[in-house]
Amino acid sequence: MHSLPITRALALGVILTIACVPAQSAQAAPAPSLKKAGKLEIASCPEQAISSGGVPRTREYLQAVVKCLDKSWGAYVARTRWTFRKPVVLYFEEPQSTVCGIPWPEHAAAFYCTERRTLVFPLTGRWIEDRTDLYPFKVAAHEYGHHLQSLAGIRRAYEARVRGERARQDELKRRYELQADCLAGVFLGSVWRSLDRTERDWEALLDATRASGDDGGDYRSHGKGATRVHWLKRGYQALSPAACDTWSAAPSKVS
């Protein structure tokens, strides 16, 4: 979970994303299939309007992004030995008392329920309403990255490793989350030409990502802002999931 207090997140204009994962872990590195299928193919994924004529279109926006994610990552997985399954996707106008059989995570924007392989997207909130930057696009791609980790067996390995190395639980969680940031960068890079965005938009996304880091506090689950930016940029530039091996990276690279 993101560890920033909600007051700080709101002040920064961003609400952090969260993956609903049990505090468990992985054996060695991530599944080798992430390293063998090459780059994600360049694709087209024009953004929809988040609002039109003053009417929120957040559901349509997210549905279009998820459709692109399904298509791009489905084609990638077809070149591996693991089986592709689209995630279940749930949309909510407002947070609920429970979702996926658990209490709705406090202060969460979008998140991924690992046991049910379900993406959960609130359609309201400062993480998406009236935004003009790419942050909601990146959030959707990050949560989809957790789905890929489940498909590839990375999550199962991660959970097993935490059980055996509880003293490293926070560090392992950061490796897990930063890999999802990197996979989001891979997808962003693969569709960038179709987004009708500029270098200034990219810098604005990096700023929003930097602001979402958990630089303070006792529980640091997602990485410092600069570290999150590093892995997002790494995926974006490489266009390959092979670049997202956070598991063998030096501890300083996942701080």
Kinemage of the C-alpha trace (Angstrom):
@kinemage 1
@onewidth
@group {chain A} dominant
@subgroup {mainchain}
@vectorlist {calphas} color= white
{ca met a 1} P 0.000 0.000 0.000
{ca his a 2} L 1.076 3.588 -0.461
{ca ser a 3} L 2.330 5.003 2.769
{ca leu a 4} L 1.887 8.748 2.200
{ca pro a 5} L -0.656 10.340 4.528
{ca ile a 6} L -3.825 11.367 2.685
{ca thr a 7} L -3.261 15.018 3.593
{ca arg a 8} L 0.066 15.052 1.813
{ca ala a 9} L -1.307 13.184 -1.174
{ca leu a 10} L -4.143 15.672 -1.551
{ca ala a 11} L -1.781 18.591 -1.221
{ca leu a 12} L 0.264 17.185 -4.059
{ca gly a 13} L -2.864 16.722 -6.154
{ca val a 14} L -2.400 12.985 -6.432
{ca ile a 15} L -4.013 10.012 -4.756
{ca leu a 16} L -1.811 6.998 -4.685
{ca thr a 17} L -2.543 3.591 -6.122
{ca ile a 18} L -2.413 0.366 -4.180
{ca ala a 19} L -2.146 -3.323 -4.926
{ca cys a 20} L -4.125 -5.518 -2.551
{ca val a 21} L -1.470 -8.155 -2.055
{ca pro a 22} L -0.858 -10.357 0.956
{ca ala a 23} L 2.408 -9.617 2.741
{ca gln a 24} L 4.255 -12.597 1.298
{ca ser a 25} L 6.954 -13.109 -1.448
{ca ala a 26} L 9.211 -14.644 -4.229
{ca gln a 27} L 12.170 -17.017 -4.573
{ca ala a 28} L 15.010 -15.751 -6.746
{ca ala a 29} L 14.161 -13.425 -9.642
{ca pro a 30} L 10.908 -12.927 -11.518
{ca ala a 31} L 9.625 -15.469 -13.997
{ca pro a 32} L 12.078 -15.817 -16.898
{ca ser a 33} L 9.242 -15.447 -19.421
{ca leu a 34} L 9.388 -11.685 -18.852
{ca lys a 35} L 12.872 -11.772 -20.321
{ca lys a 36} L 12.293 -13.958 -23.360
{ca ala a 37} L 9.437 -12.434 -25.335
{ca gly a 38} L 11.228 -9.316 -26.525
{ca lys a 39} L 9.781 -5.829 -26.667
{ca leu a 40} L 6.182 -4.787 -26.426
{ca glu a 41} L 5.013 -3.976 -29.933
{ca ile a 42} L 4.388 -0.349 -30.860
{ca ala a 43} L 0.623 0.177 -30.812
{ca ser a 44} L -2.028 2.853 -31.076
{ca cys a 45} L -4.053 3.906 -28.036
{ca pro a 46} L -5.529 7.407 -28.458
{ca glu a 47} L -6.774 8.879 -25.195
{ca gln a 48} L -10.447 9.486 -24.642
{ca ala a 49} L -11.635 12.682 -22.959
{ca ile a 50} L -11.884 12.471 -19.171
{ca ser a 51} L -14.632 15.085 -19.372
{ca ser a 52} L -16.622 16.437 -22.281
{ca gly a 53} L -18.855 19.488 -22.108
{ca gly a 54} L -18.572 19.400 -18.343
{ca val a 55} L -19.733 15.768 -18.191
{ca pro a 56} L -17.302 13.281 -16.562
{ca arg a 57} L -16.251 10.493 -18.938
{ca thr a 58} L -13.970 8.656 -16.534
{ca arg a 59} L -15.500 5.228 -17.199
{ca glu a 60} L -15.103 5.639 -20.968
{ca tyr a 61} L -11.540 6.875 -20.461
{ca leu a 62} L -10.536 3.870 -18.356
{ca gln a 63} L -12.368 1.364 -20.530
{ca ala a 64} L -10.400 2.590 -23.556
{ca val a 65} L -7.083 2.300 -21.686
{ca val a 66} L -7.889 -1.202 -20.398
{ca lys a 67} L -8.879 -2.307 -23.911
{ca cys a 68} L -5.468 -1.187 -25.172
{ca leu a 69} L -3.710 -2.904 -22.271
{ca asp a 70} L -5.561 -6.158 -22.994
{ca lys a 71} L -4.608 -6.026 -26.656
{ca ser a 72} L -0.948 -5.091 -26.215
{ca trp a 73} L -0.137 -7.399 -23.318
{ca gly a 74} L -2.264 -10.194 -24.799
{ca ala a 75} L -0.083 -10.115 -27.923
{ca tyr a 76} L 3.043 -10.099 -25.766
{ca val a 77} L 1.924 -13.046 -23.635
{ca ala a 78} L 1.112 -14.995 -26.810
{ca arg a 79} L 4.874 -15.149 -27.369
{ca thr a 80} L 5.474 -16.707 -23.944
{ca arg a 81} L 4.659 -20.065 -22.377
{ca trp a 82} L 2.181 -18.632 -19.907
{ca thr a 83} L -1.513 -18.229 -20.561
{ca phe a 84} L -3.104 -14.813 -20.997
{ca arg a 85} L -6.368 -14.035 -19.271
{ca lys a 86} L -7.930 -10.622 -19.236
{ca pro a 87} L -8.472 -9.239 -15.745
{ca val a 88} L -11.922 -8.683 -14.358
{ca val a 89} L -12.553 -4.922 -14.203
{ca leu a 90} L -14.874 -3.228 -11.710
{ca tyr a 91} L -15.875 0.432 -11.814
{ca phe a 92} L -17.402 2.317 -8.887
{ca glu a 93} L -18.861 5.799 -8.720
{ca glu a 94} L -17.880 5.959 -5.044
{ca pro a 95} L -15.781 3.751 -2.723
{ca gln a 96} L -17.737 0.860 -1.210
{ca ser a 97} L -17.559 -0.715 2.237
{ca thr a 98} L -16.094 -3.910 0.750
{ca val a 99} L -14.700 -5.002 -2.587
{ca cys a 100} L -13.209 -8.337 -3.700
{ca gly a 101} L -14.218 -9.775 -0.348
{ca ile a 102} L -12.130 -7.319 1.680
{ca pro a 103} L -12.714 -3.863 3.207
{ca trp a 104} L -12.169 -1.100 0.678
{ca pro a 105} L -8.521 -0.009 1.189
{ca glu a 106} L -8.399 3.306 3.001
{ca his a 107} L -7.271 6.279 0.915
{ca ala a 108} L -6.846 4.074 -2.163
{ca ala a 109} L -7.457 5.200 -5.705
{ca ala a 110} L -7.215 2.328 -8.176
{ca phe a 111} L -6.009 -1.093 -7.008
{ca tyr a 112} L -5.670 -4.727 -8.006
{ca cys a 113} L -7.240 -7.605 -6.075
{ca thr a 114} L -4.735 -10.393 -6.563
{ca glu a 115} L -6.819 -13.353 -5.437
{ca arg a 116} L -9.639 -12.482 -7.841
{ca arg a 117} L -7.406 -10.976 -10.545
{ca thr a 118} L -9.570 -7.898 -10.589
{ca leu a 119} L -8.786 -4.283 -11.420
{ca val a 120} L -10.826 -1.848 -9.335
{ca phe a 121} L -11.293 1.713 -10.561
{ca pro a 122} L -13.171 4.421 -8.651
{ca leu a 123} L -14.591 6.843 -11.221
{ca thr a 124} L -14.351 9.817 -8.887
{ca gly a 125} L -11.643 11.378 -6.787
{ca arg a 126} L -8.691 13.638 -7.378
{ca trp a 127} L -6.662 10.842 -8.950
{ca ile a 128} L -8.846 11.064 -12.088
{ca glu a 129} L -11.520 13.784 -12.002
{ca asp a 130} L -10.803 16.839 -14.174
{ca arg a 131} L -7.202 15.831 -14.728
{ca thr a 132} L -5.428 16.892 -17.869
{ca asp a 133} L -2.202 14.977 -17.302
{ca leu a 134} L -1.330 11.329 -17.968
{ca tyr a 135} L -1.459 10.231 -14.344
{ca pro a 136} L -4.740 8.246 -14.649
{ca phe a 137} L -3.320 6.525 -17.746
{ca lys a 138} L -0.190 5.556 -15.832
{ca val a 139} L -2.199 4.392 -12.803
{ca ala a 140} L -4.241 2.021 -14.981
{ca ala a 141} L -1.059 0.683 -16.594
{ca his a 142} L 0.584 0.195 -13.166
{ca glu a 143} L -2.331 -1.826 -11.806
{ca tyr a 144} L -2.382 -3.883 -14.995
{ca gly a 145} L 1.296 -4.563 -14.314
{ca his a 146} L 0.226 -6.368 -11.140
{ca his a 147} L -2.073 -8.520 -13.250
{ca leu a 148} L 0.884 -9.472 -15.451
{ca gln a 149} L 2.896 -10.346 -12.353
{ca ser a 150} L 0.113 -12.724 -11.335
{ca leu a 151} L -0.090 -14.309 -14.791
{ca ala a 152} L 3.670 -14.805 -14.942
{ca gly a 153} L 3.912 -16.377 -11.470
{ca ile a 154} L 5.900 -13.448 -10.097
{ca arg a 155} L 3.373 -12.651 -7.380
{ca arg a 156} L 3.372 -16.247 -6.141
{ca ala a 157} L 7.160 -16.232 -5.987
{ca tyr a 158} L 7.163 -12.845 -4.252
{ca glu a 159} L 4.753 -14.080 -1.587
{ca ala a 160} L 6.827 -17.197 -0.955
{ca arg a 161} L 9.962 -15.112 -0.527
{ca val a 162} L 8.389 -12.779 2.026
{ca arg a 163} L 7.363 -15.786 4.082
{ca gly a 164} L 11.003 -16.822 4.257
{ca glu a 165} L 12.531 -13.341 4.617
{ca arg a 166} L 10.168 -11.326 6.777
{ca ala a 167} L 12.936 -8.929 7.800
{ca arg a 168} L 13.081 -7.801 4.147
{ca gln a 169} L 9.318 -7.518 3.705
{ca asp a 170} L 9.276 -3.775 2.958
{ca glu a 171} L 12.159 -4.015 0.499
{ca leu a 172} L 10.559 -6.935 -1.326
{ca lys a 173} L 7.254 -5.068 -1.523
{ca arg a 174} L 9.075 -2.131 -3.116
{ca arg a 175} L 10.653 -4.455 -5.678
{ca tyr a 176} L 7.187 -5.765 -6.488
{ca glu a 177} L 5.633 -2.301 -6.820
{ca leu a 178} L 8.539 -0.776 -8.733
{ca gln a 179} L 8.350 -3.581 -11.263
{ca ala a 180} L 4.727 -2.572 -11.891
{ca asp a 181} L 5.889 1.032 -12.389
{ca cys a 182} L 8.430 -0.197 -14.928
{ca leu a 183} L 5.846 -2.289 -16.775
{ca ala a 184} L 3.606 0.791 -16.896
{ca gly a 185} L 6.515 2.629 -18.497
{ca val a 186} L 6.919 -0.130 -21.090
{ca phe a 187} L 3.272 0.249 -22.093
{ca leu a 188} L 3.441 4.048 -22.139
{ca gly a 189} L 6.475 3.926 -24.393
{ca ser a 190} L 4.791 1.494 -26.767
{ca val a 191} L 1.755 3.743 -27.336
{ca trp a 192} L 3.355 7.162 -26.878
{ca arg a 193} L 3.193 8.177 -30.547
{ca ser a 194} L -0.593 7.778 -30.533
{ca leu a 195} L -1.248 9.830 -27.409
{ca asp a 196} L -0.959 13.291 -28.978
{ca arg a 197} L 1.169 14.382 -26.050
{ca thr a 198} L 4.305 16.502 -25.803
{ca glu a 199} L 7.577 16.366 -23.899
{ca arg a 200} L 5.995 18.734 -21.394
{ca asp a 201} L 3.258 16.153 -20.755
{ca trp a 202} L 5.902 13.503 -20.120
{ca glu a 203} L 7.678 15.763 -17.643
{ca ala a 204} L 4.364 16.475 -15.905
{ca leu a 205} L 3.801 12.726 -15.520
{ca leu a 206} L 7.269 12.306 -14.056
{ca asp a 207} L 6.498 15.087 -11.582
{ca ala a 208} L 3.224 13.398 -10.554
{ca thr a 209} L 5.023 10.061 -10.195
{ca arg a 210} L 7.769 11.680 -8.139
{ca ala a 211} L 5.127 13.211 -5.858
{ca ser a 212} L 3.576 9.762 -5.306
{ca gly a 213} L 6.727 8.353 -3.717
{ca asp a 214} L 6.767 7.315 -0.063
{ca asp a 215} L 9.888 9.265 0.893
{ca gly a 216} L 8.893 9.536 4.529
{ca gly a 217} L 7.294 7.360 7.155
{ca asp a 218} L 8.153 4.055 8.762
{ca tyr a 219} L 6.452 1.833 6.197
{ca arg a 220} L 7.835 2.408 2.713
{ca ser a 221} L 6.113 0.070 0.277
{ca his a 222} L 6.369 1.734 -3.138
{ca gly a 223} L 9.718 3.488 -3.219
{ca lys a 224} L 10.920 7.068 -3.094
{ca gly a 225} L 9.641 9.452 -5.723
{ca ala a 226} L 12.970 9.495 -7.547
{ca thr a 227} L 13.092 5.694 -7.514
{ca arg a 228} L 9.591 5.395 -8.974
{ca val a 229} L 10.562 7.849 -11.717
{ca his a 230} L 13.708 5.829 -12.443
{ca trp a 231} L 11.809 2.598 -13.066
{ca leu a 232} L 9.002 4.276 -15.016
{ca lys a 233} L 11.589 5.890 -17.310
{ca arg a 234} L 13.548 2.656 -17.592
{ca gly a 235} L 10.507 0.777 -18.907
{ca tyr a 236} L 9.496 3.658 -21.168
{ca gln a 237} L 12.909 3.818 -22.812
{ca ala a 238} L 13.471 0.065 -23.110
{ca leu a 239} L 9.989 -0.967 -24.296
{ca ser a 240} L 10.857 -4.381 -22.898
{ca pro a 241} L 9.709 -6.120 -19.702
{ca ala a 242} L 13.224 -7.565 -19.508
{ca ala a 243} L 14.328 -4.120 -18.316
{ca cys a 244} L 11.982 -4.431 -15.339
{ca asp a 245} L 13.998 -6.896 -13.289
{ca thr a 246} L 13.744 -5.104 -9.976
{ca trp a 247} L 14.430 -8.387 -8.179
{ca ser a 248} L 18.140 -8.528 -8.994
{ca ala a 249} L 18.667 -4.760 -8.740
{ca ala a 250} L 20.932 -3.398 -6.017
{ca pro a 251} L 19.124 -2.282 -2.826
{ca ser a 252} L 19.990 1.348 -3.645
{ca lys a 253} L 17.938 1.041 -6.854
{ca val a 254} L 14.796 0.053 -4.957
{ca ser a 255} L 15.028 2.478 -2.062
